[in-house]
């Protein structure tokens, strides 16, 4: 999923890491409700890092065990 002209990331231009925390939460909740399994949105590209758009991958959330 790609998002252009994102207000949240425009505020943090020059960052070294993705900054779209609000939208990641919205997307995670939406797809969790849609599919009935816990989902997470991972931001692969970000306007704040200098990319042209923010890009997200939606996947099933997994638990990390030691």
C-alpha positions as CSV (number, residue, x, y, z in Angstrom):
1,X,0.0,0.0,0.0
2,X,1.4,3.4,-0.9
3,X,0.5,6.8,0.7
4,X,1.5,10.1,-0.9
5,X,1.5,13.6,0.7
6,X,1.4,12.2,4.2
7,X,1.1,15.0,6.8
8,X,2.7,12.9,9.6
9,X,5.9,12.2,7.6
10,X,6.1,15.8,6.2
11,X,6.7,16.9,9.8
12,X,9.7,14.6,10.3
13,X,11.6,15.1,7.0
14,X,15.3,14.3,7.3
15,X,14.7,11.3,9.6
16,X,16.7,8.1,9.2
17,X,13.8,5.9,10.2
18,X,10.2,5.6,9.1
19,X,7.9,7.9,11.1
20,X,4.4,7.0,10.1
21,X,3.3,5.5,13.4
22,X,-0.3,6.8,13.3
23,X,-1.0,5.2,9.9
24,X,0.7,1.9,10.8
25,X,-1.6,1.7,13.8
26,X,-4.7,2.5,11.7
27,X,-3.8,-0.1,9.1
28,X,-2.9,-2.8,11.7
29,X,-6.3,-2.3,13.4
30,X,-8.2,-2.2,10.1
31,X,-6.7,-5.4,8.7
32,X,-7.0,-7.2,12.1
33,X,-10.7,-6.4,12.1
34,X,-11.1,-7.3,8.4
35,X,-9.4,-10.7,8.6
36,X,-9.9,-11.7,12.2
37,X,-6.2,-12.3,12.9
38,X,-3.8,-9.9,14.4
39,X,-2.1,-8.0,11.6
40,X,0.8,-5.5,11.5
41,X,1.7,-2.8,9.1
42,X,5.4,-2.5,8.3
43,X,6.6,0.7,6.7
44,X,9.2,0.0,4.0
45,X,9.5,3.4,2.5
46,X,8.9,6.8,4.1
47,X,8.6,10.4,3.0
48,X,10.4,11.4,6.2
49,X,13.5,9.4,5.0
50,X,13.4,11.1,1.6
51,X,11.3,8.6,-0.3
52,X,8.6,9.9,-2.7
53,X,5.9,8.0,-0.9
54,X,5.3,5.9,2.2
55,X,4.9,2.2,1.5
56,X,3.5,-0.4,3.8
57,X,3.4,-4.2,3.8
58,X,0.6,-5.7,5.8
59,X,1.2,-9.1,7.3
60,X,0.1,-11.4,10.1
61,X,1.7,-10.4,13.4
62,X,4.0,-13.1,14.8
63,X,5.4,-13.5,18.2
64,X,9.1,-13.5,18.7
65,X,10.3,-16.1,21.2
66,X,13.8,-16.5,22.6
